[in-house]
Amino acid sequence: MSRLTTALTIPREKLEKFQTAAHIGGVVAAVLGIVSVLVPWSYAHEPLDDVAYGGAPSPLQFNYLGLTVIALVLFAAPLVFRKPSKVRDWVAWNTGARFAGYGLLATGFVAVAAIGIESGGLINVDPGGWIALVAGVVGAVSGLLLLGSPDPSMGKIKTHSIVQIFAIAGGLAAVLFAAAFALGLSGPGAFLFYLTFAGSLALVLVRTGVFGWFAKCAADNKKIMVLAAFFVAFVFPFTQNGSDANMSIATQVLIFAATALGLNIVVGLVGLLDLGYIAFLGAGAFTSAVLSGSLYSHLNWHPPFIVTVLISGCVASLLGLIIGTPTLRVSGDYLAIVTLAFGEIFRITMNNLDGSDGPNITNGSNGINNVPELNLFGFNFGKPHVMLGIEIGRFANYFWLMLLVLAVIMVVFVNLNRSRIGRGWVAIREDELAAEAMGVNTFGLKILAFAGGAFLAGLAGAVKAHYDISVTPDQYVFLESAFLLAAVVLGGMGTVMGVLVGATILKLLPEKLRFFSDYRLMLFGLLLVFMMRFRPEGIIADERRQLEFHAEDEELAESVEEELITYHDHFNPDALTTEDLR
Amino acid sequence: MLEVKDMVVAYGRVNAVKGISFSVEKGQIVTLLGTNGAGKSTTLRAISGLLKLVSGSITFEGEPLDGVPAHKIVERGIAQSPEGRRLFRKMSVEDNLKLGAFSRKDTAGVKTDLANIYELFPVLGERRHEAAGLFSGGEQQMLAIGRAMMSRPKLLMLDEPSMGLSPIMTQTIMRTILKLQSEGVTILLVEQNASAALSLADRGYVLEVGQIMFSDTGKALLGDDRVRKAYLGAD
């Protein structure tokens, strides 16, 4: 990071003259931003959930205000504290300030654009909006001129564990609040504005090094962090006040994420490309629906749900075995083609099992409807319940159930990844022949991954059948497989967090930004292309993978290596006098 | 210990190894010499179970190896350090070594062996959590040998361990091989660097286009005119 002294290609000496000016420019931009929220942004009331009042900032504007204040502090601090000190170097002031400047520009731009689009023309943008945009331009230019800071040392501070735990609690509470706030926004423009704001804020936190400190707190208290994160997810329904719309989206996100985690074993850990993975979710859903006791099911056996879940998982993994056994002996591309075909065969088979020739299992394209609501231990998932004075609706019930399923899947995933089996999987991904030579039973491990991943998808499918009430073949088209794969690739192959983030982005955005749903394929395609160009390891990188993609990092590694070799040459001529010819 | 008889191995229709026979006695270092394409690596791969035999047989400690899958062969006590090292470059040194011990179930023994490898190659121990790809060629070769040793093999097969290394580094590796022999490991060594290999070897076989041309003790081969002309650059 420190090698990138500036974002521009202007030589360092020339830029040094502008440093004070850039800091002052940034301060001006931040002040402009603060002023802007006191002036109306929009003439009409609809855009951005009403930013038409002067002197009374809306909740969204208060968020924006927070960003401007952070920008002000980051730009102004180096003017005030001129001497370098240990405490000053905790934070990468300049780098942070630069990204705060970019953030001001991005939010200002989105604000003006959203107001313009949602109220039928830029004529409706009031002075406040324009001031915000100008603040953004000034801030971004100032940021560009800043020289980068040395790497922040905040991530290395030793903190008392109680403070760390409070930091975790505070951070997660902020995430919960932000999520609830974002889902409560009504217009797509407002949602996009908030997303831009949150993204900018996150970037600033990462670049200043503050996030590094949080990451250390989390890493030092892993168990507490995981439990707290689950607790936050658990209390999420309480923030929704019985709003079914958001809980429905949240549950879909969880189902999607659980399936993507299963796929992540196959794609992320073992490196097998599966283009028909949705079929395993479908297999689980159909099995669960057939065994649910629905009037449309032609099977009269109706086992308890716990048994159904396991059967669904087993049916899915049986399919995985059937498709995997002949194909996993061949490598890469063939598997992709076979799984692609398998996904379609599954859907078409489900369409044809309508009794016209052969057994009637799925009612053809009508599918199995009226899958009854789950009823576990007397708890009816279909009915709202009042807890702590807050109504918990049907969707929230399923949300909790999926959270439990997801937790199980995550535990399985993490433990497998760390185990001997996980090591074997990654070895297969890296070099299958070498793995085989080391005594790794490559075929067996690949089959295990395939069947295991399918089992997890089957579990998710079993819940999905009840959640969706009806199960039809056309829910399981190729596009869904592609989206699952996109979630894994986008979020970060081989990681749990990455896949959760990727799944959230891919499910949440189309739901919240309806205007964008017509273009979602195009936009996700573009997003993937950009990701592959700029961050191929995904949003959250697997430690093992990070090196794989960045040539400059490898160069860095090689230069370090050369240094080490000269070191050895100097002190211990016997140990390492040479380097093989690359 | 290892007995190869009339072994034929093919890639598709092309026979790469055309009926060779040789044997490795317990405690020996045996070397296979030959130019590129002579069939040395193919021979090792066939013994490891990575390639199927067209005809002929391989027996190890009196039991036939044909039809035994590769991972079972490792369990029987044959380990290979493949050509070009083929480390798992993005994985740490320690993960690489643990993968070498993949077939073993005795965790305590694996731990002792890890410590032994780190003692044998201190560089690896010092940087055990770094990615294998970050190490120099010589260090990577040490890791490749160490990884193969982690399965606690009775027979260790090394495919061109000196490839790409400087003469000094090559010497270090050869000294390591001698040390392993003195610890009771039997070694089958494939090399292009004939002088280095023959100076260690109890027995050497010279391969050309898939056939064994002649064989003798290491010392005798070092003095053999044909070997000197073809492999040692003597006129």
Chai-1 contact restraints between the chains, C-beta under 6 A:
chainA,res_idxA,chainB,res_idxB,connection_type,confidence,min_distance_angstrom,max_distance_angstrom,comment,restraint_id
A,R423,B,D95,contact,1.0,0.0,6.0,A-B,restraint_1
A,R423,B,L99,contact,1.0,0.0,6.0,A-B,restraint_2
A,A427,B,F88,contact,1.0,0.0,6.0,A-B,restraint_3
A,A427,B,L99,contact,1.0,0.0,6.0,A-B,restraint_4
A,E430,B,F88,contact,1.0,0.0,6.0,A-B,restraint_5
A,D431,B,R86,contact,1.0,0.0,6.0,A-B,restraint_6
A,A434,B,R86,contact,1.0,0.0,6.0,A-B,restraint_7
A,E436,B,A70,contact,1.0,0.0,6.0,A-B,restraint_8
A,A437,B,S48,contact,1.0,0.0,6.0,A-B,restraint_9
A,A437,B,Q80,contact,1.0,0.0,6.0,A-B,restraint_10
A,A437,B,P82,contact,1.0,0.0,6.0,A-B,restraint_11
A,M438,B,L99,contact,1.0,0.0,6.0,A-B,restraint_12
A,M438,B,G100,contact,1.0,0.0,6.0,A-B,restraint_13
A,M438,B,F102,contact,1.0,0.0,6.0,A-B,restraint_14
A,G439,B,H71,contact,1.0,0.0,6.0,A-B,restraint_15
A,G439,B,V74,contact,1.0,0.0,6.0,A-B,restraint_16
A,G439,B,F102,contact,1.0,0.0,6.0,A-B,restraint_17
A,G439,B,S103,contact,1.0,0.0,6.0,A-B,restraint_18
A,G439,B,S151,contact,1.0,0.0,6.0,A-B,restraint_19
A,V440,B,F102,contact,1.0,0.0,6.0,A-B,restraint_20
A,N441,B,H71,contact,1.0,0.0,6.0,A-B,restraint_21
A,R544,B,K90,contact,1.0,0.0,6.0,A-B,restraint_22
A,L547,B,K90,contact,1.0,0.0,6.0,A-B,restraint_23
A,L547,B,A131,contact,1.0,0.0,6.0,A-B,restraint_24
A,E548,B,K90,contact,1.0,0.0,6.0,A-B,restraint_25
A,A557,B,L134,contact,1.0,0.0,6.0,A-B,restraint_26
A,T577,B,I168,contact,1.0,0.0,6.0,A-B,restraint_27
A,T578,B,S166,contact,1.0,0.0,6.0,A-B,restraint_28
A,T578,B,M169,contact,1.0,0.0,6.0,A-B,restraint_29
A,E579,B,S136,contact,1.0,0.0,6.0,A-B,restraint_30
A,D580,B,G137,contact,1.0,0.0,6.0,A-B,restraint_31
A,D580,B,G164,contact,1.0,0.0,6.0,A-B,restraint_32
A,D580,B,L165,contact,1.0,0.0,6.0,A-B,restraint_33
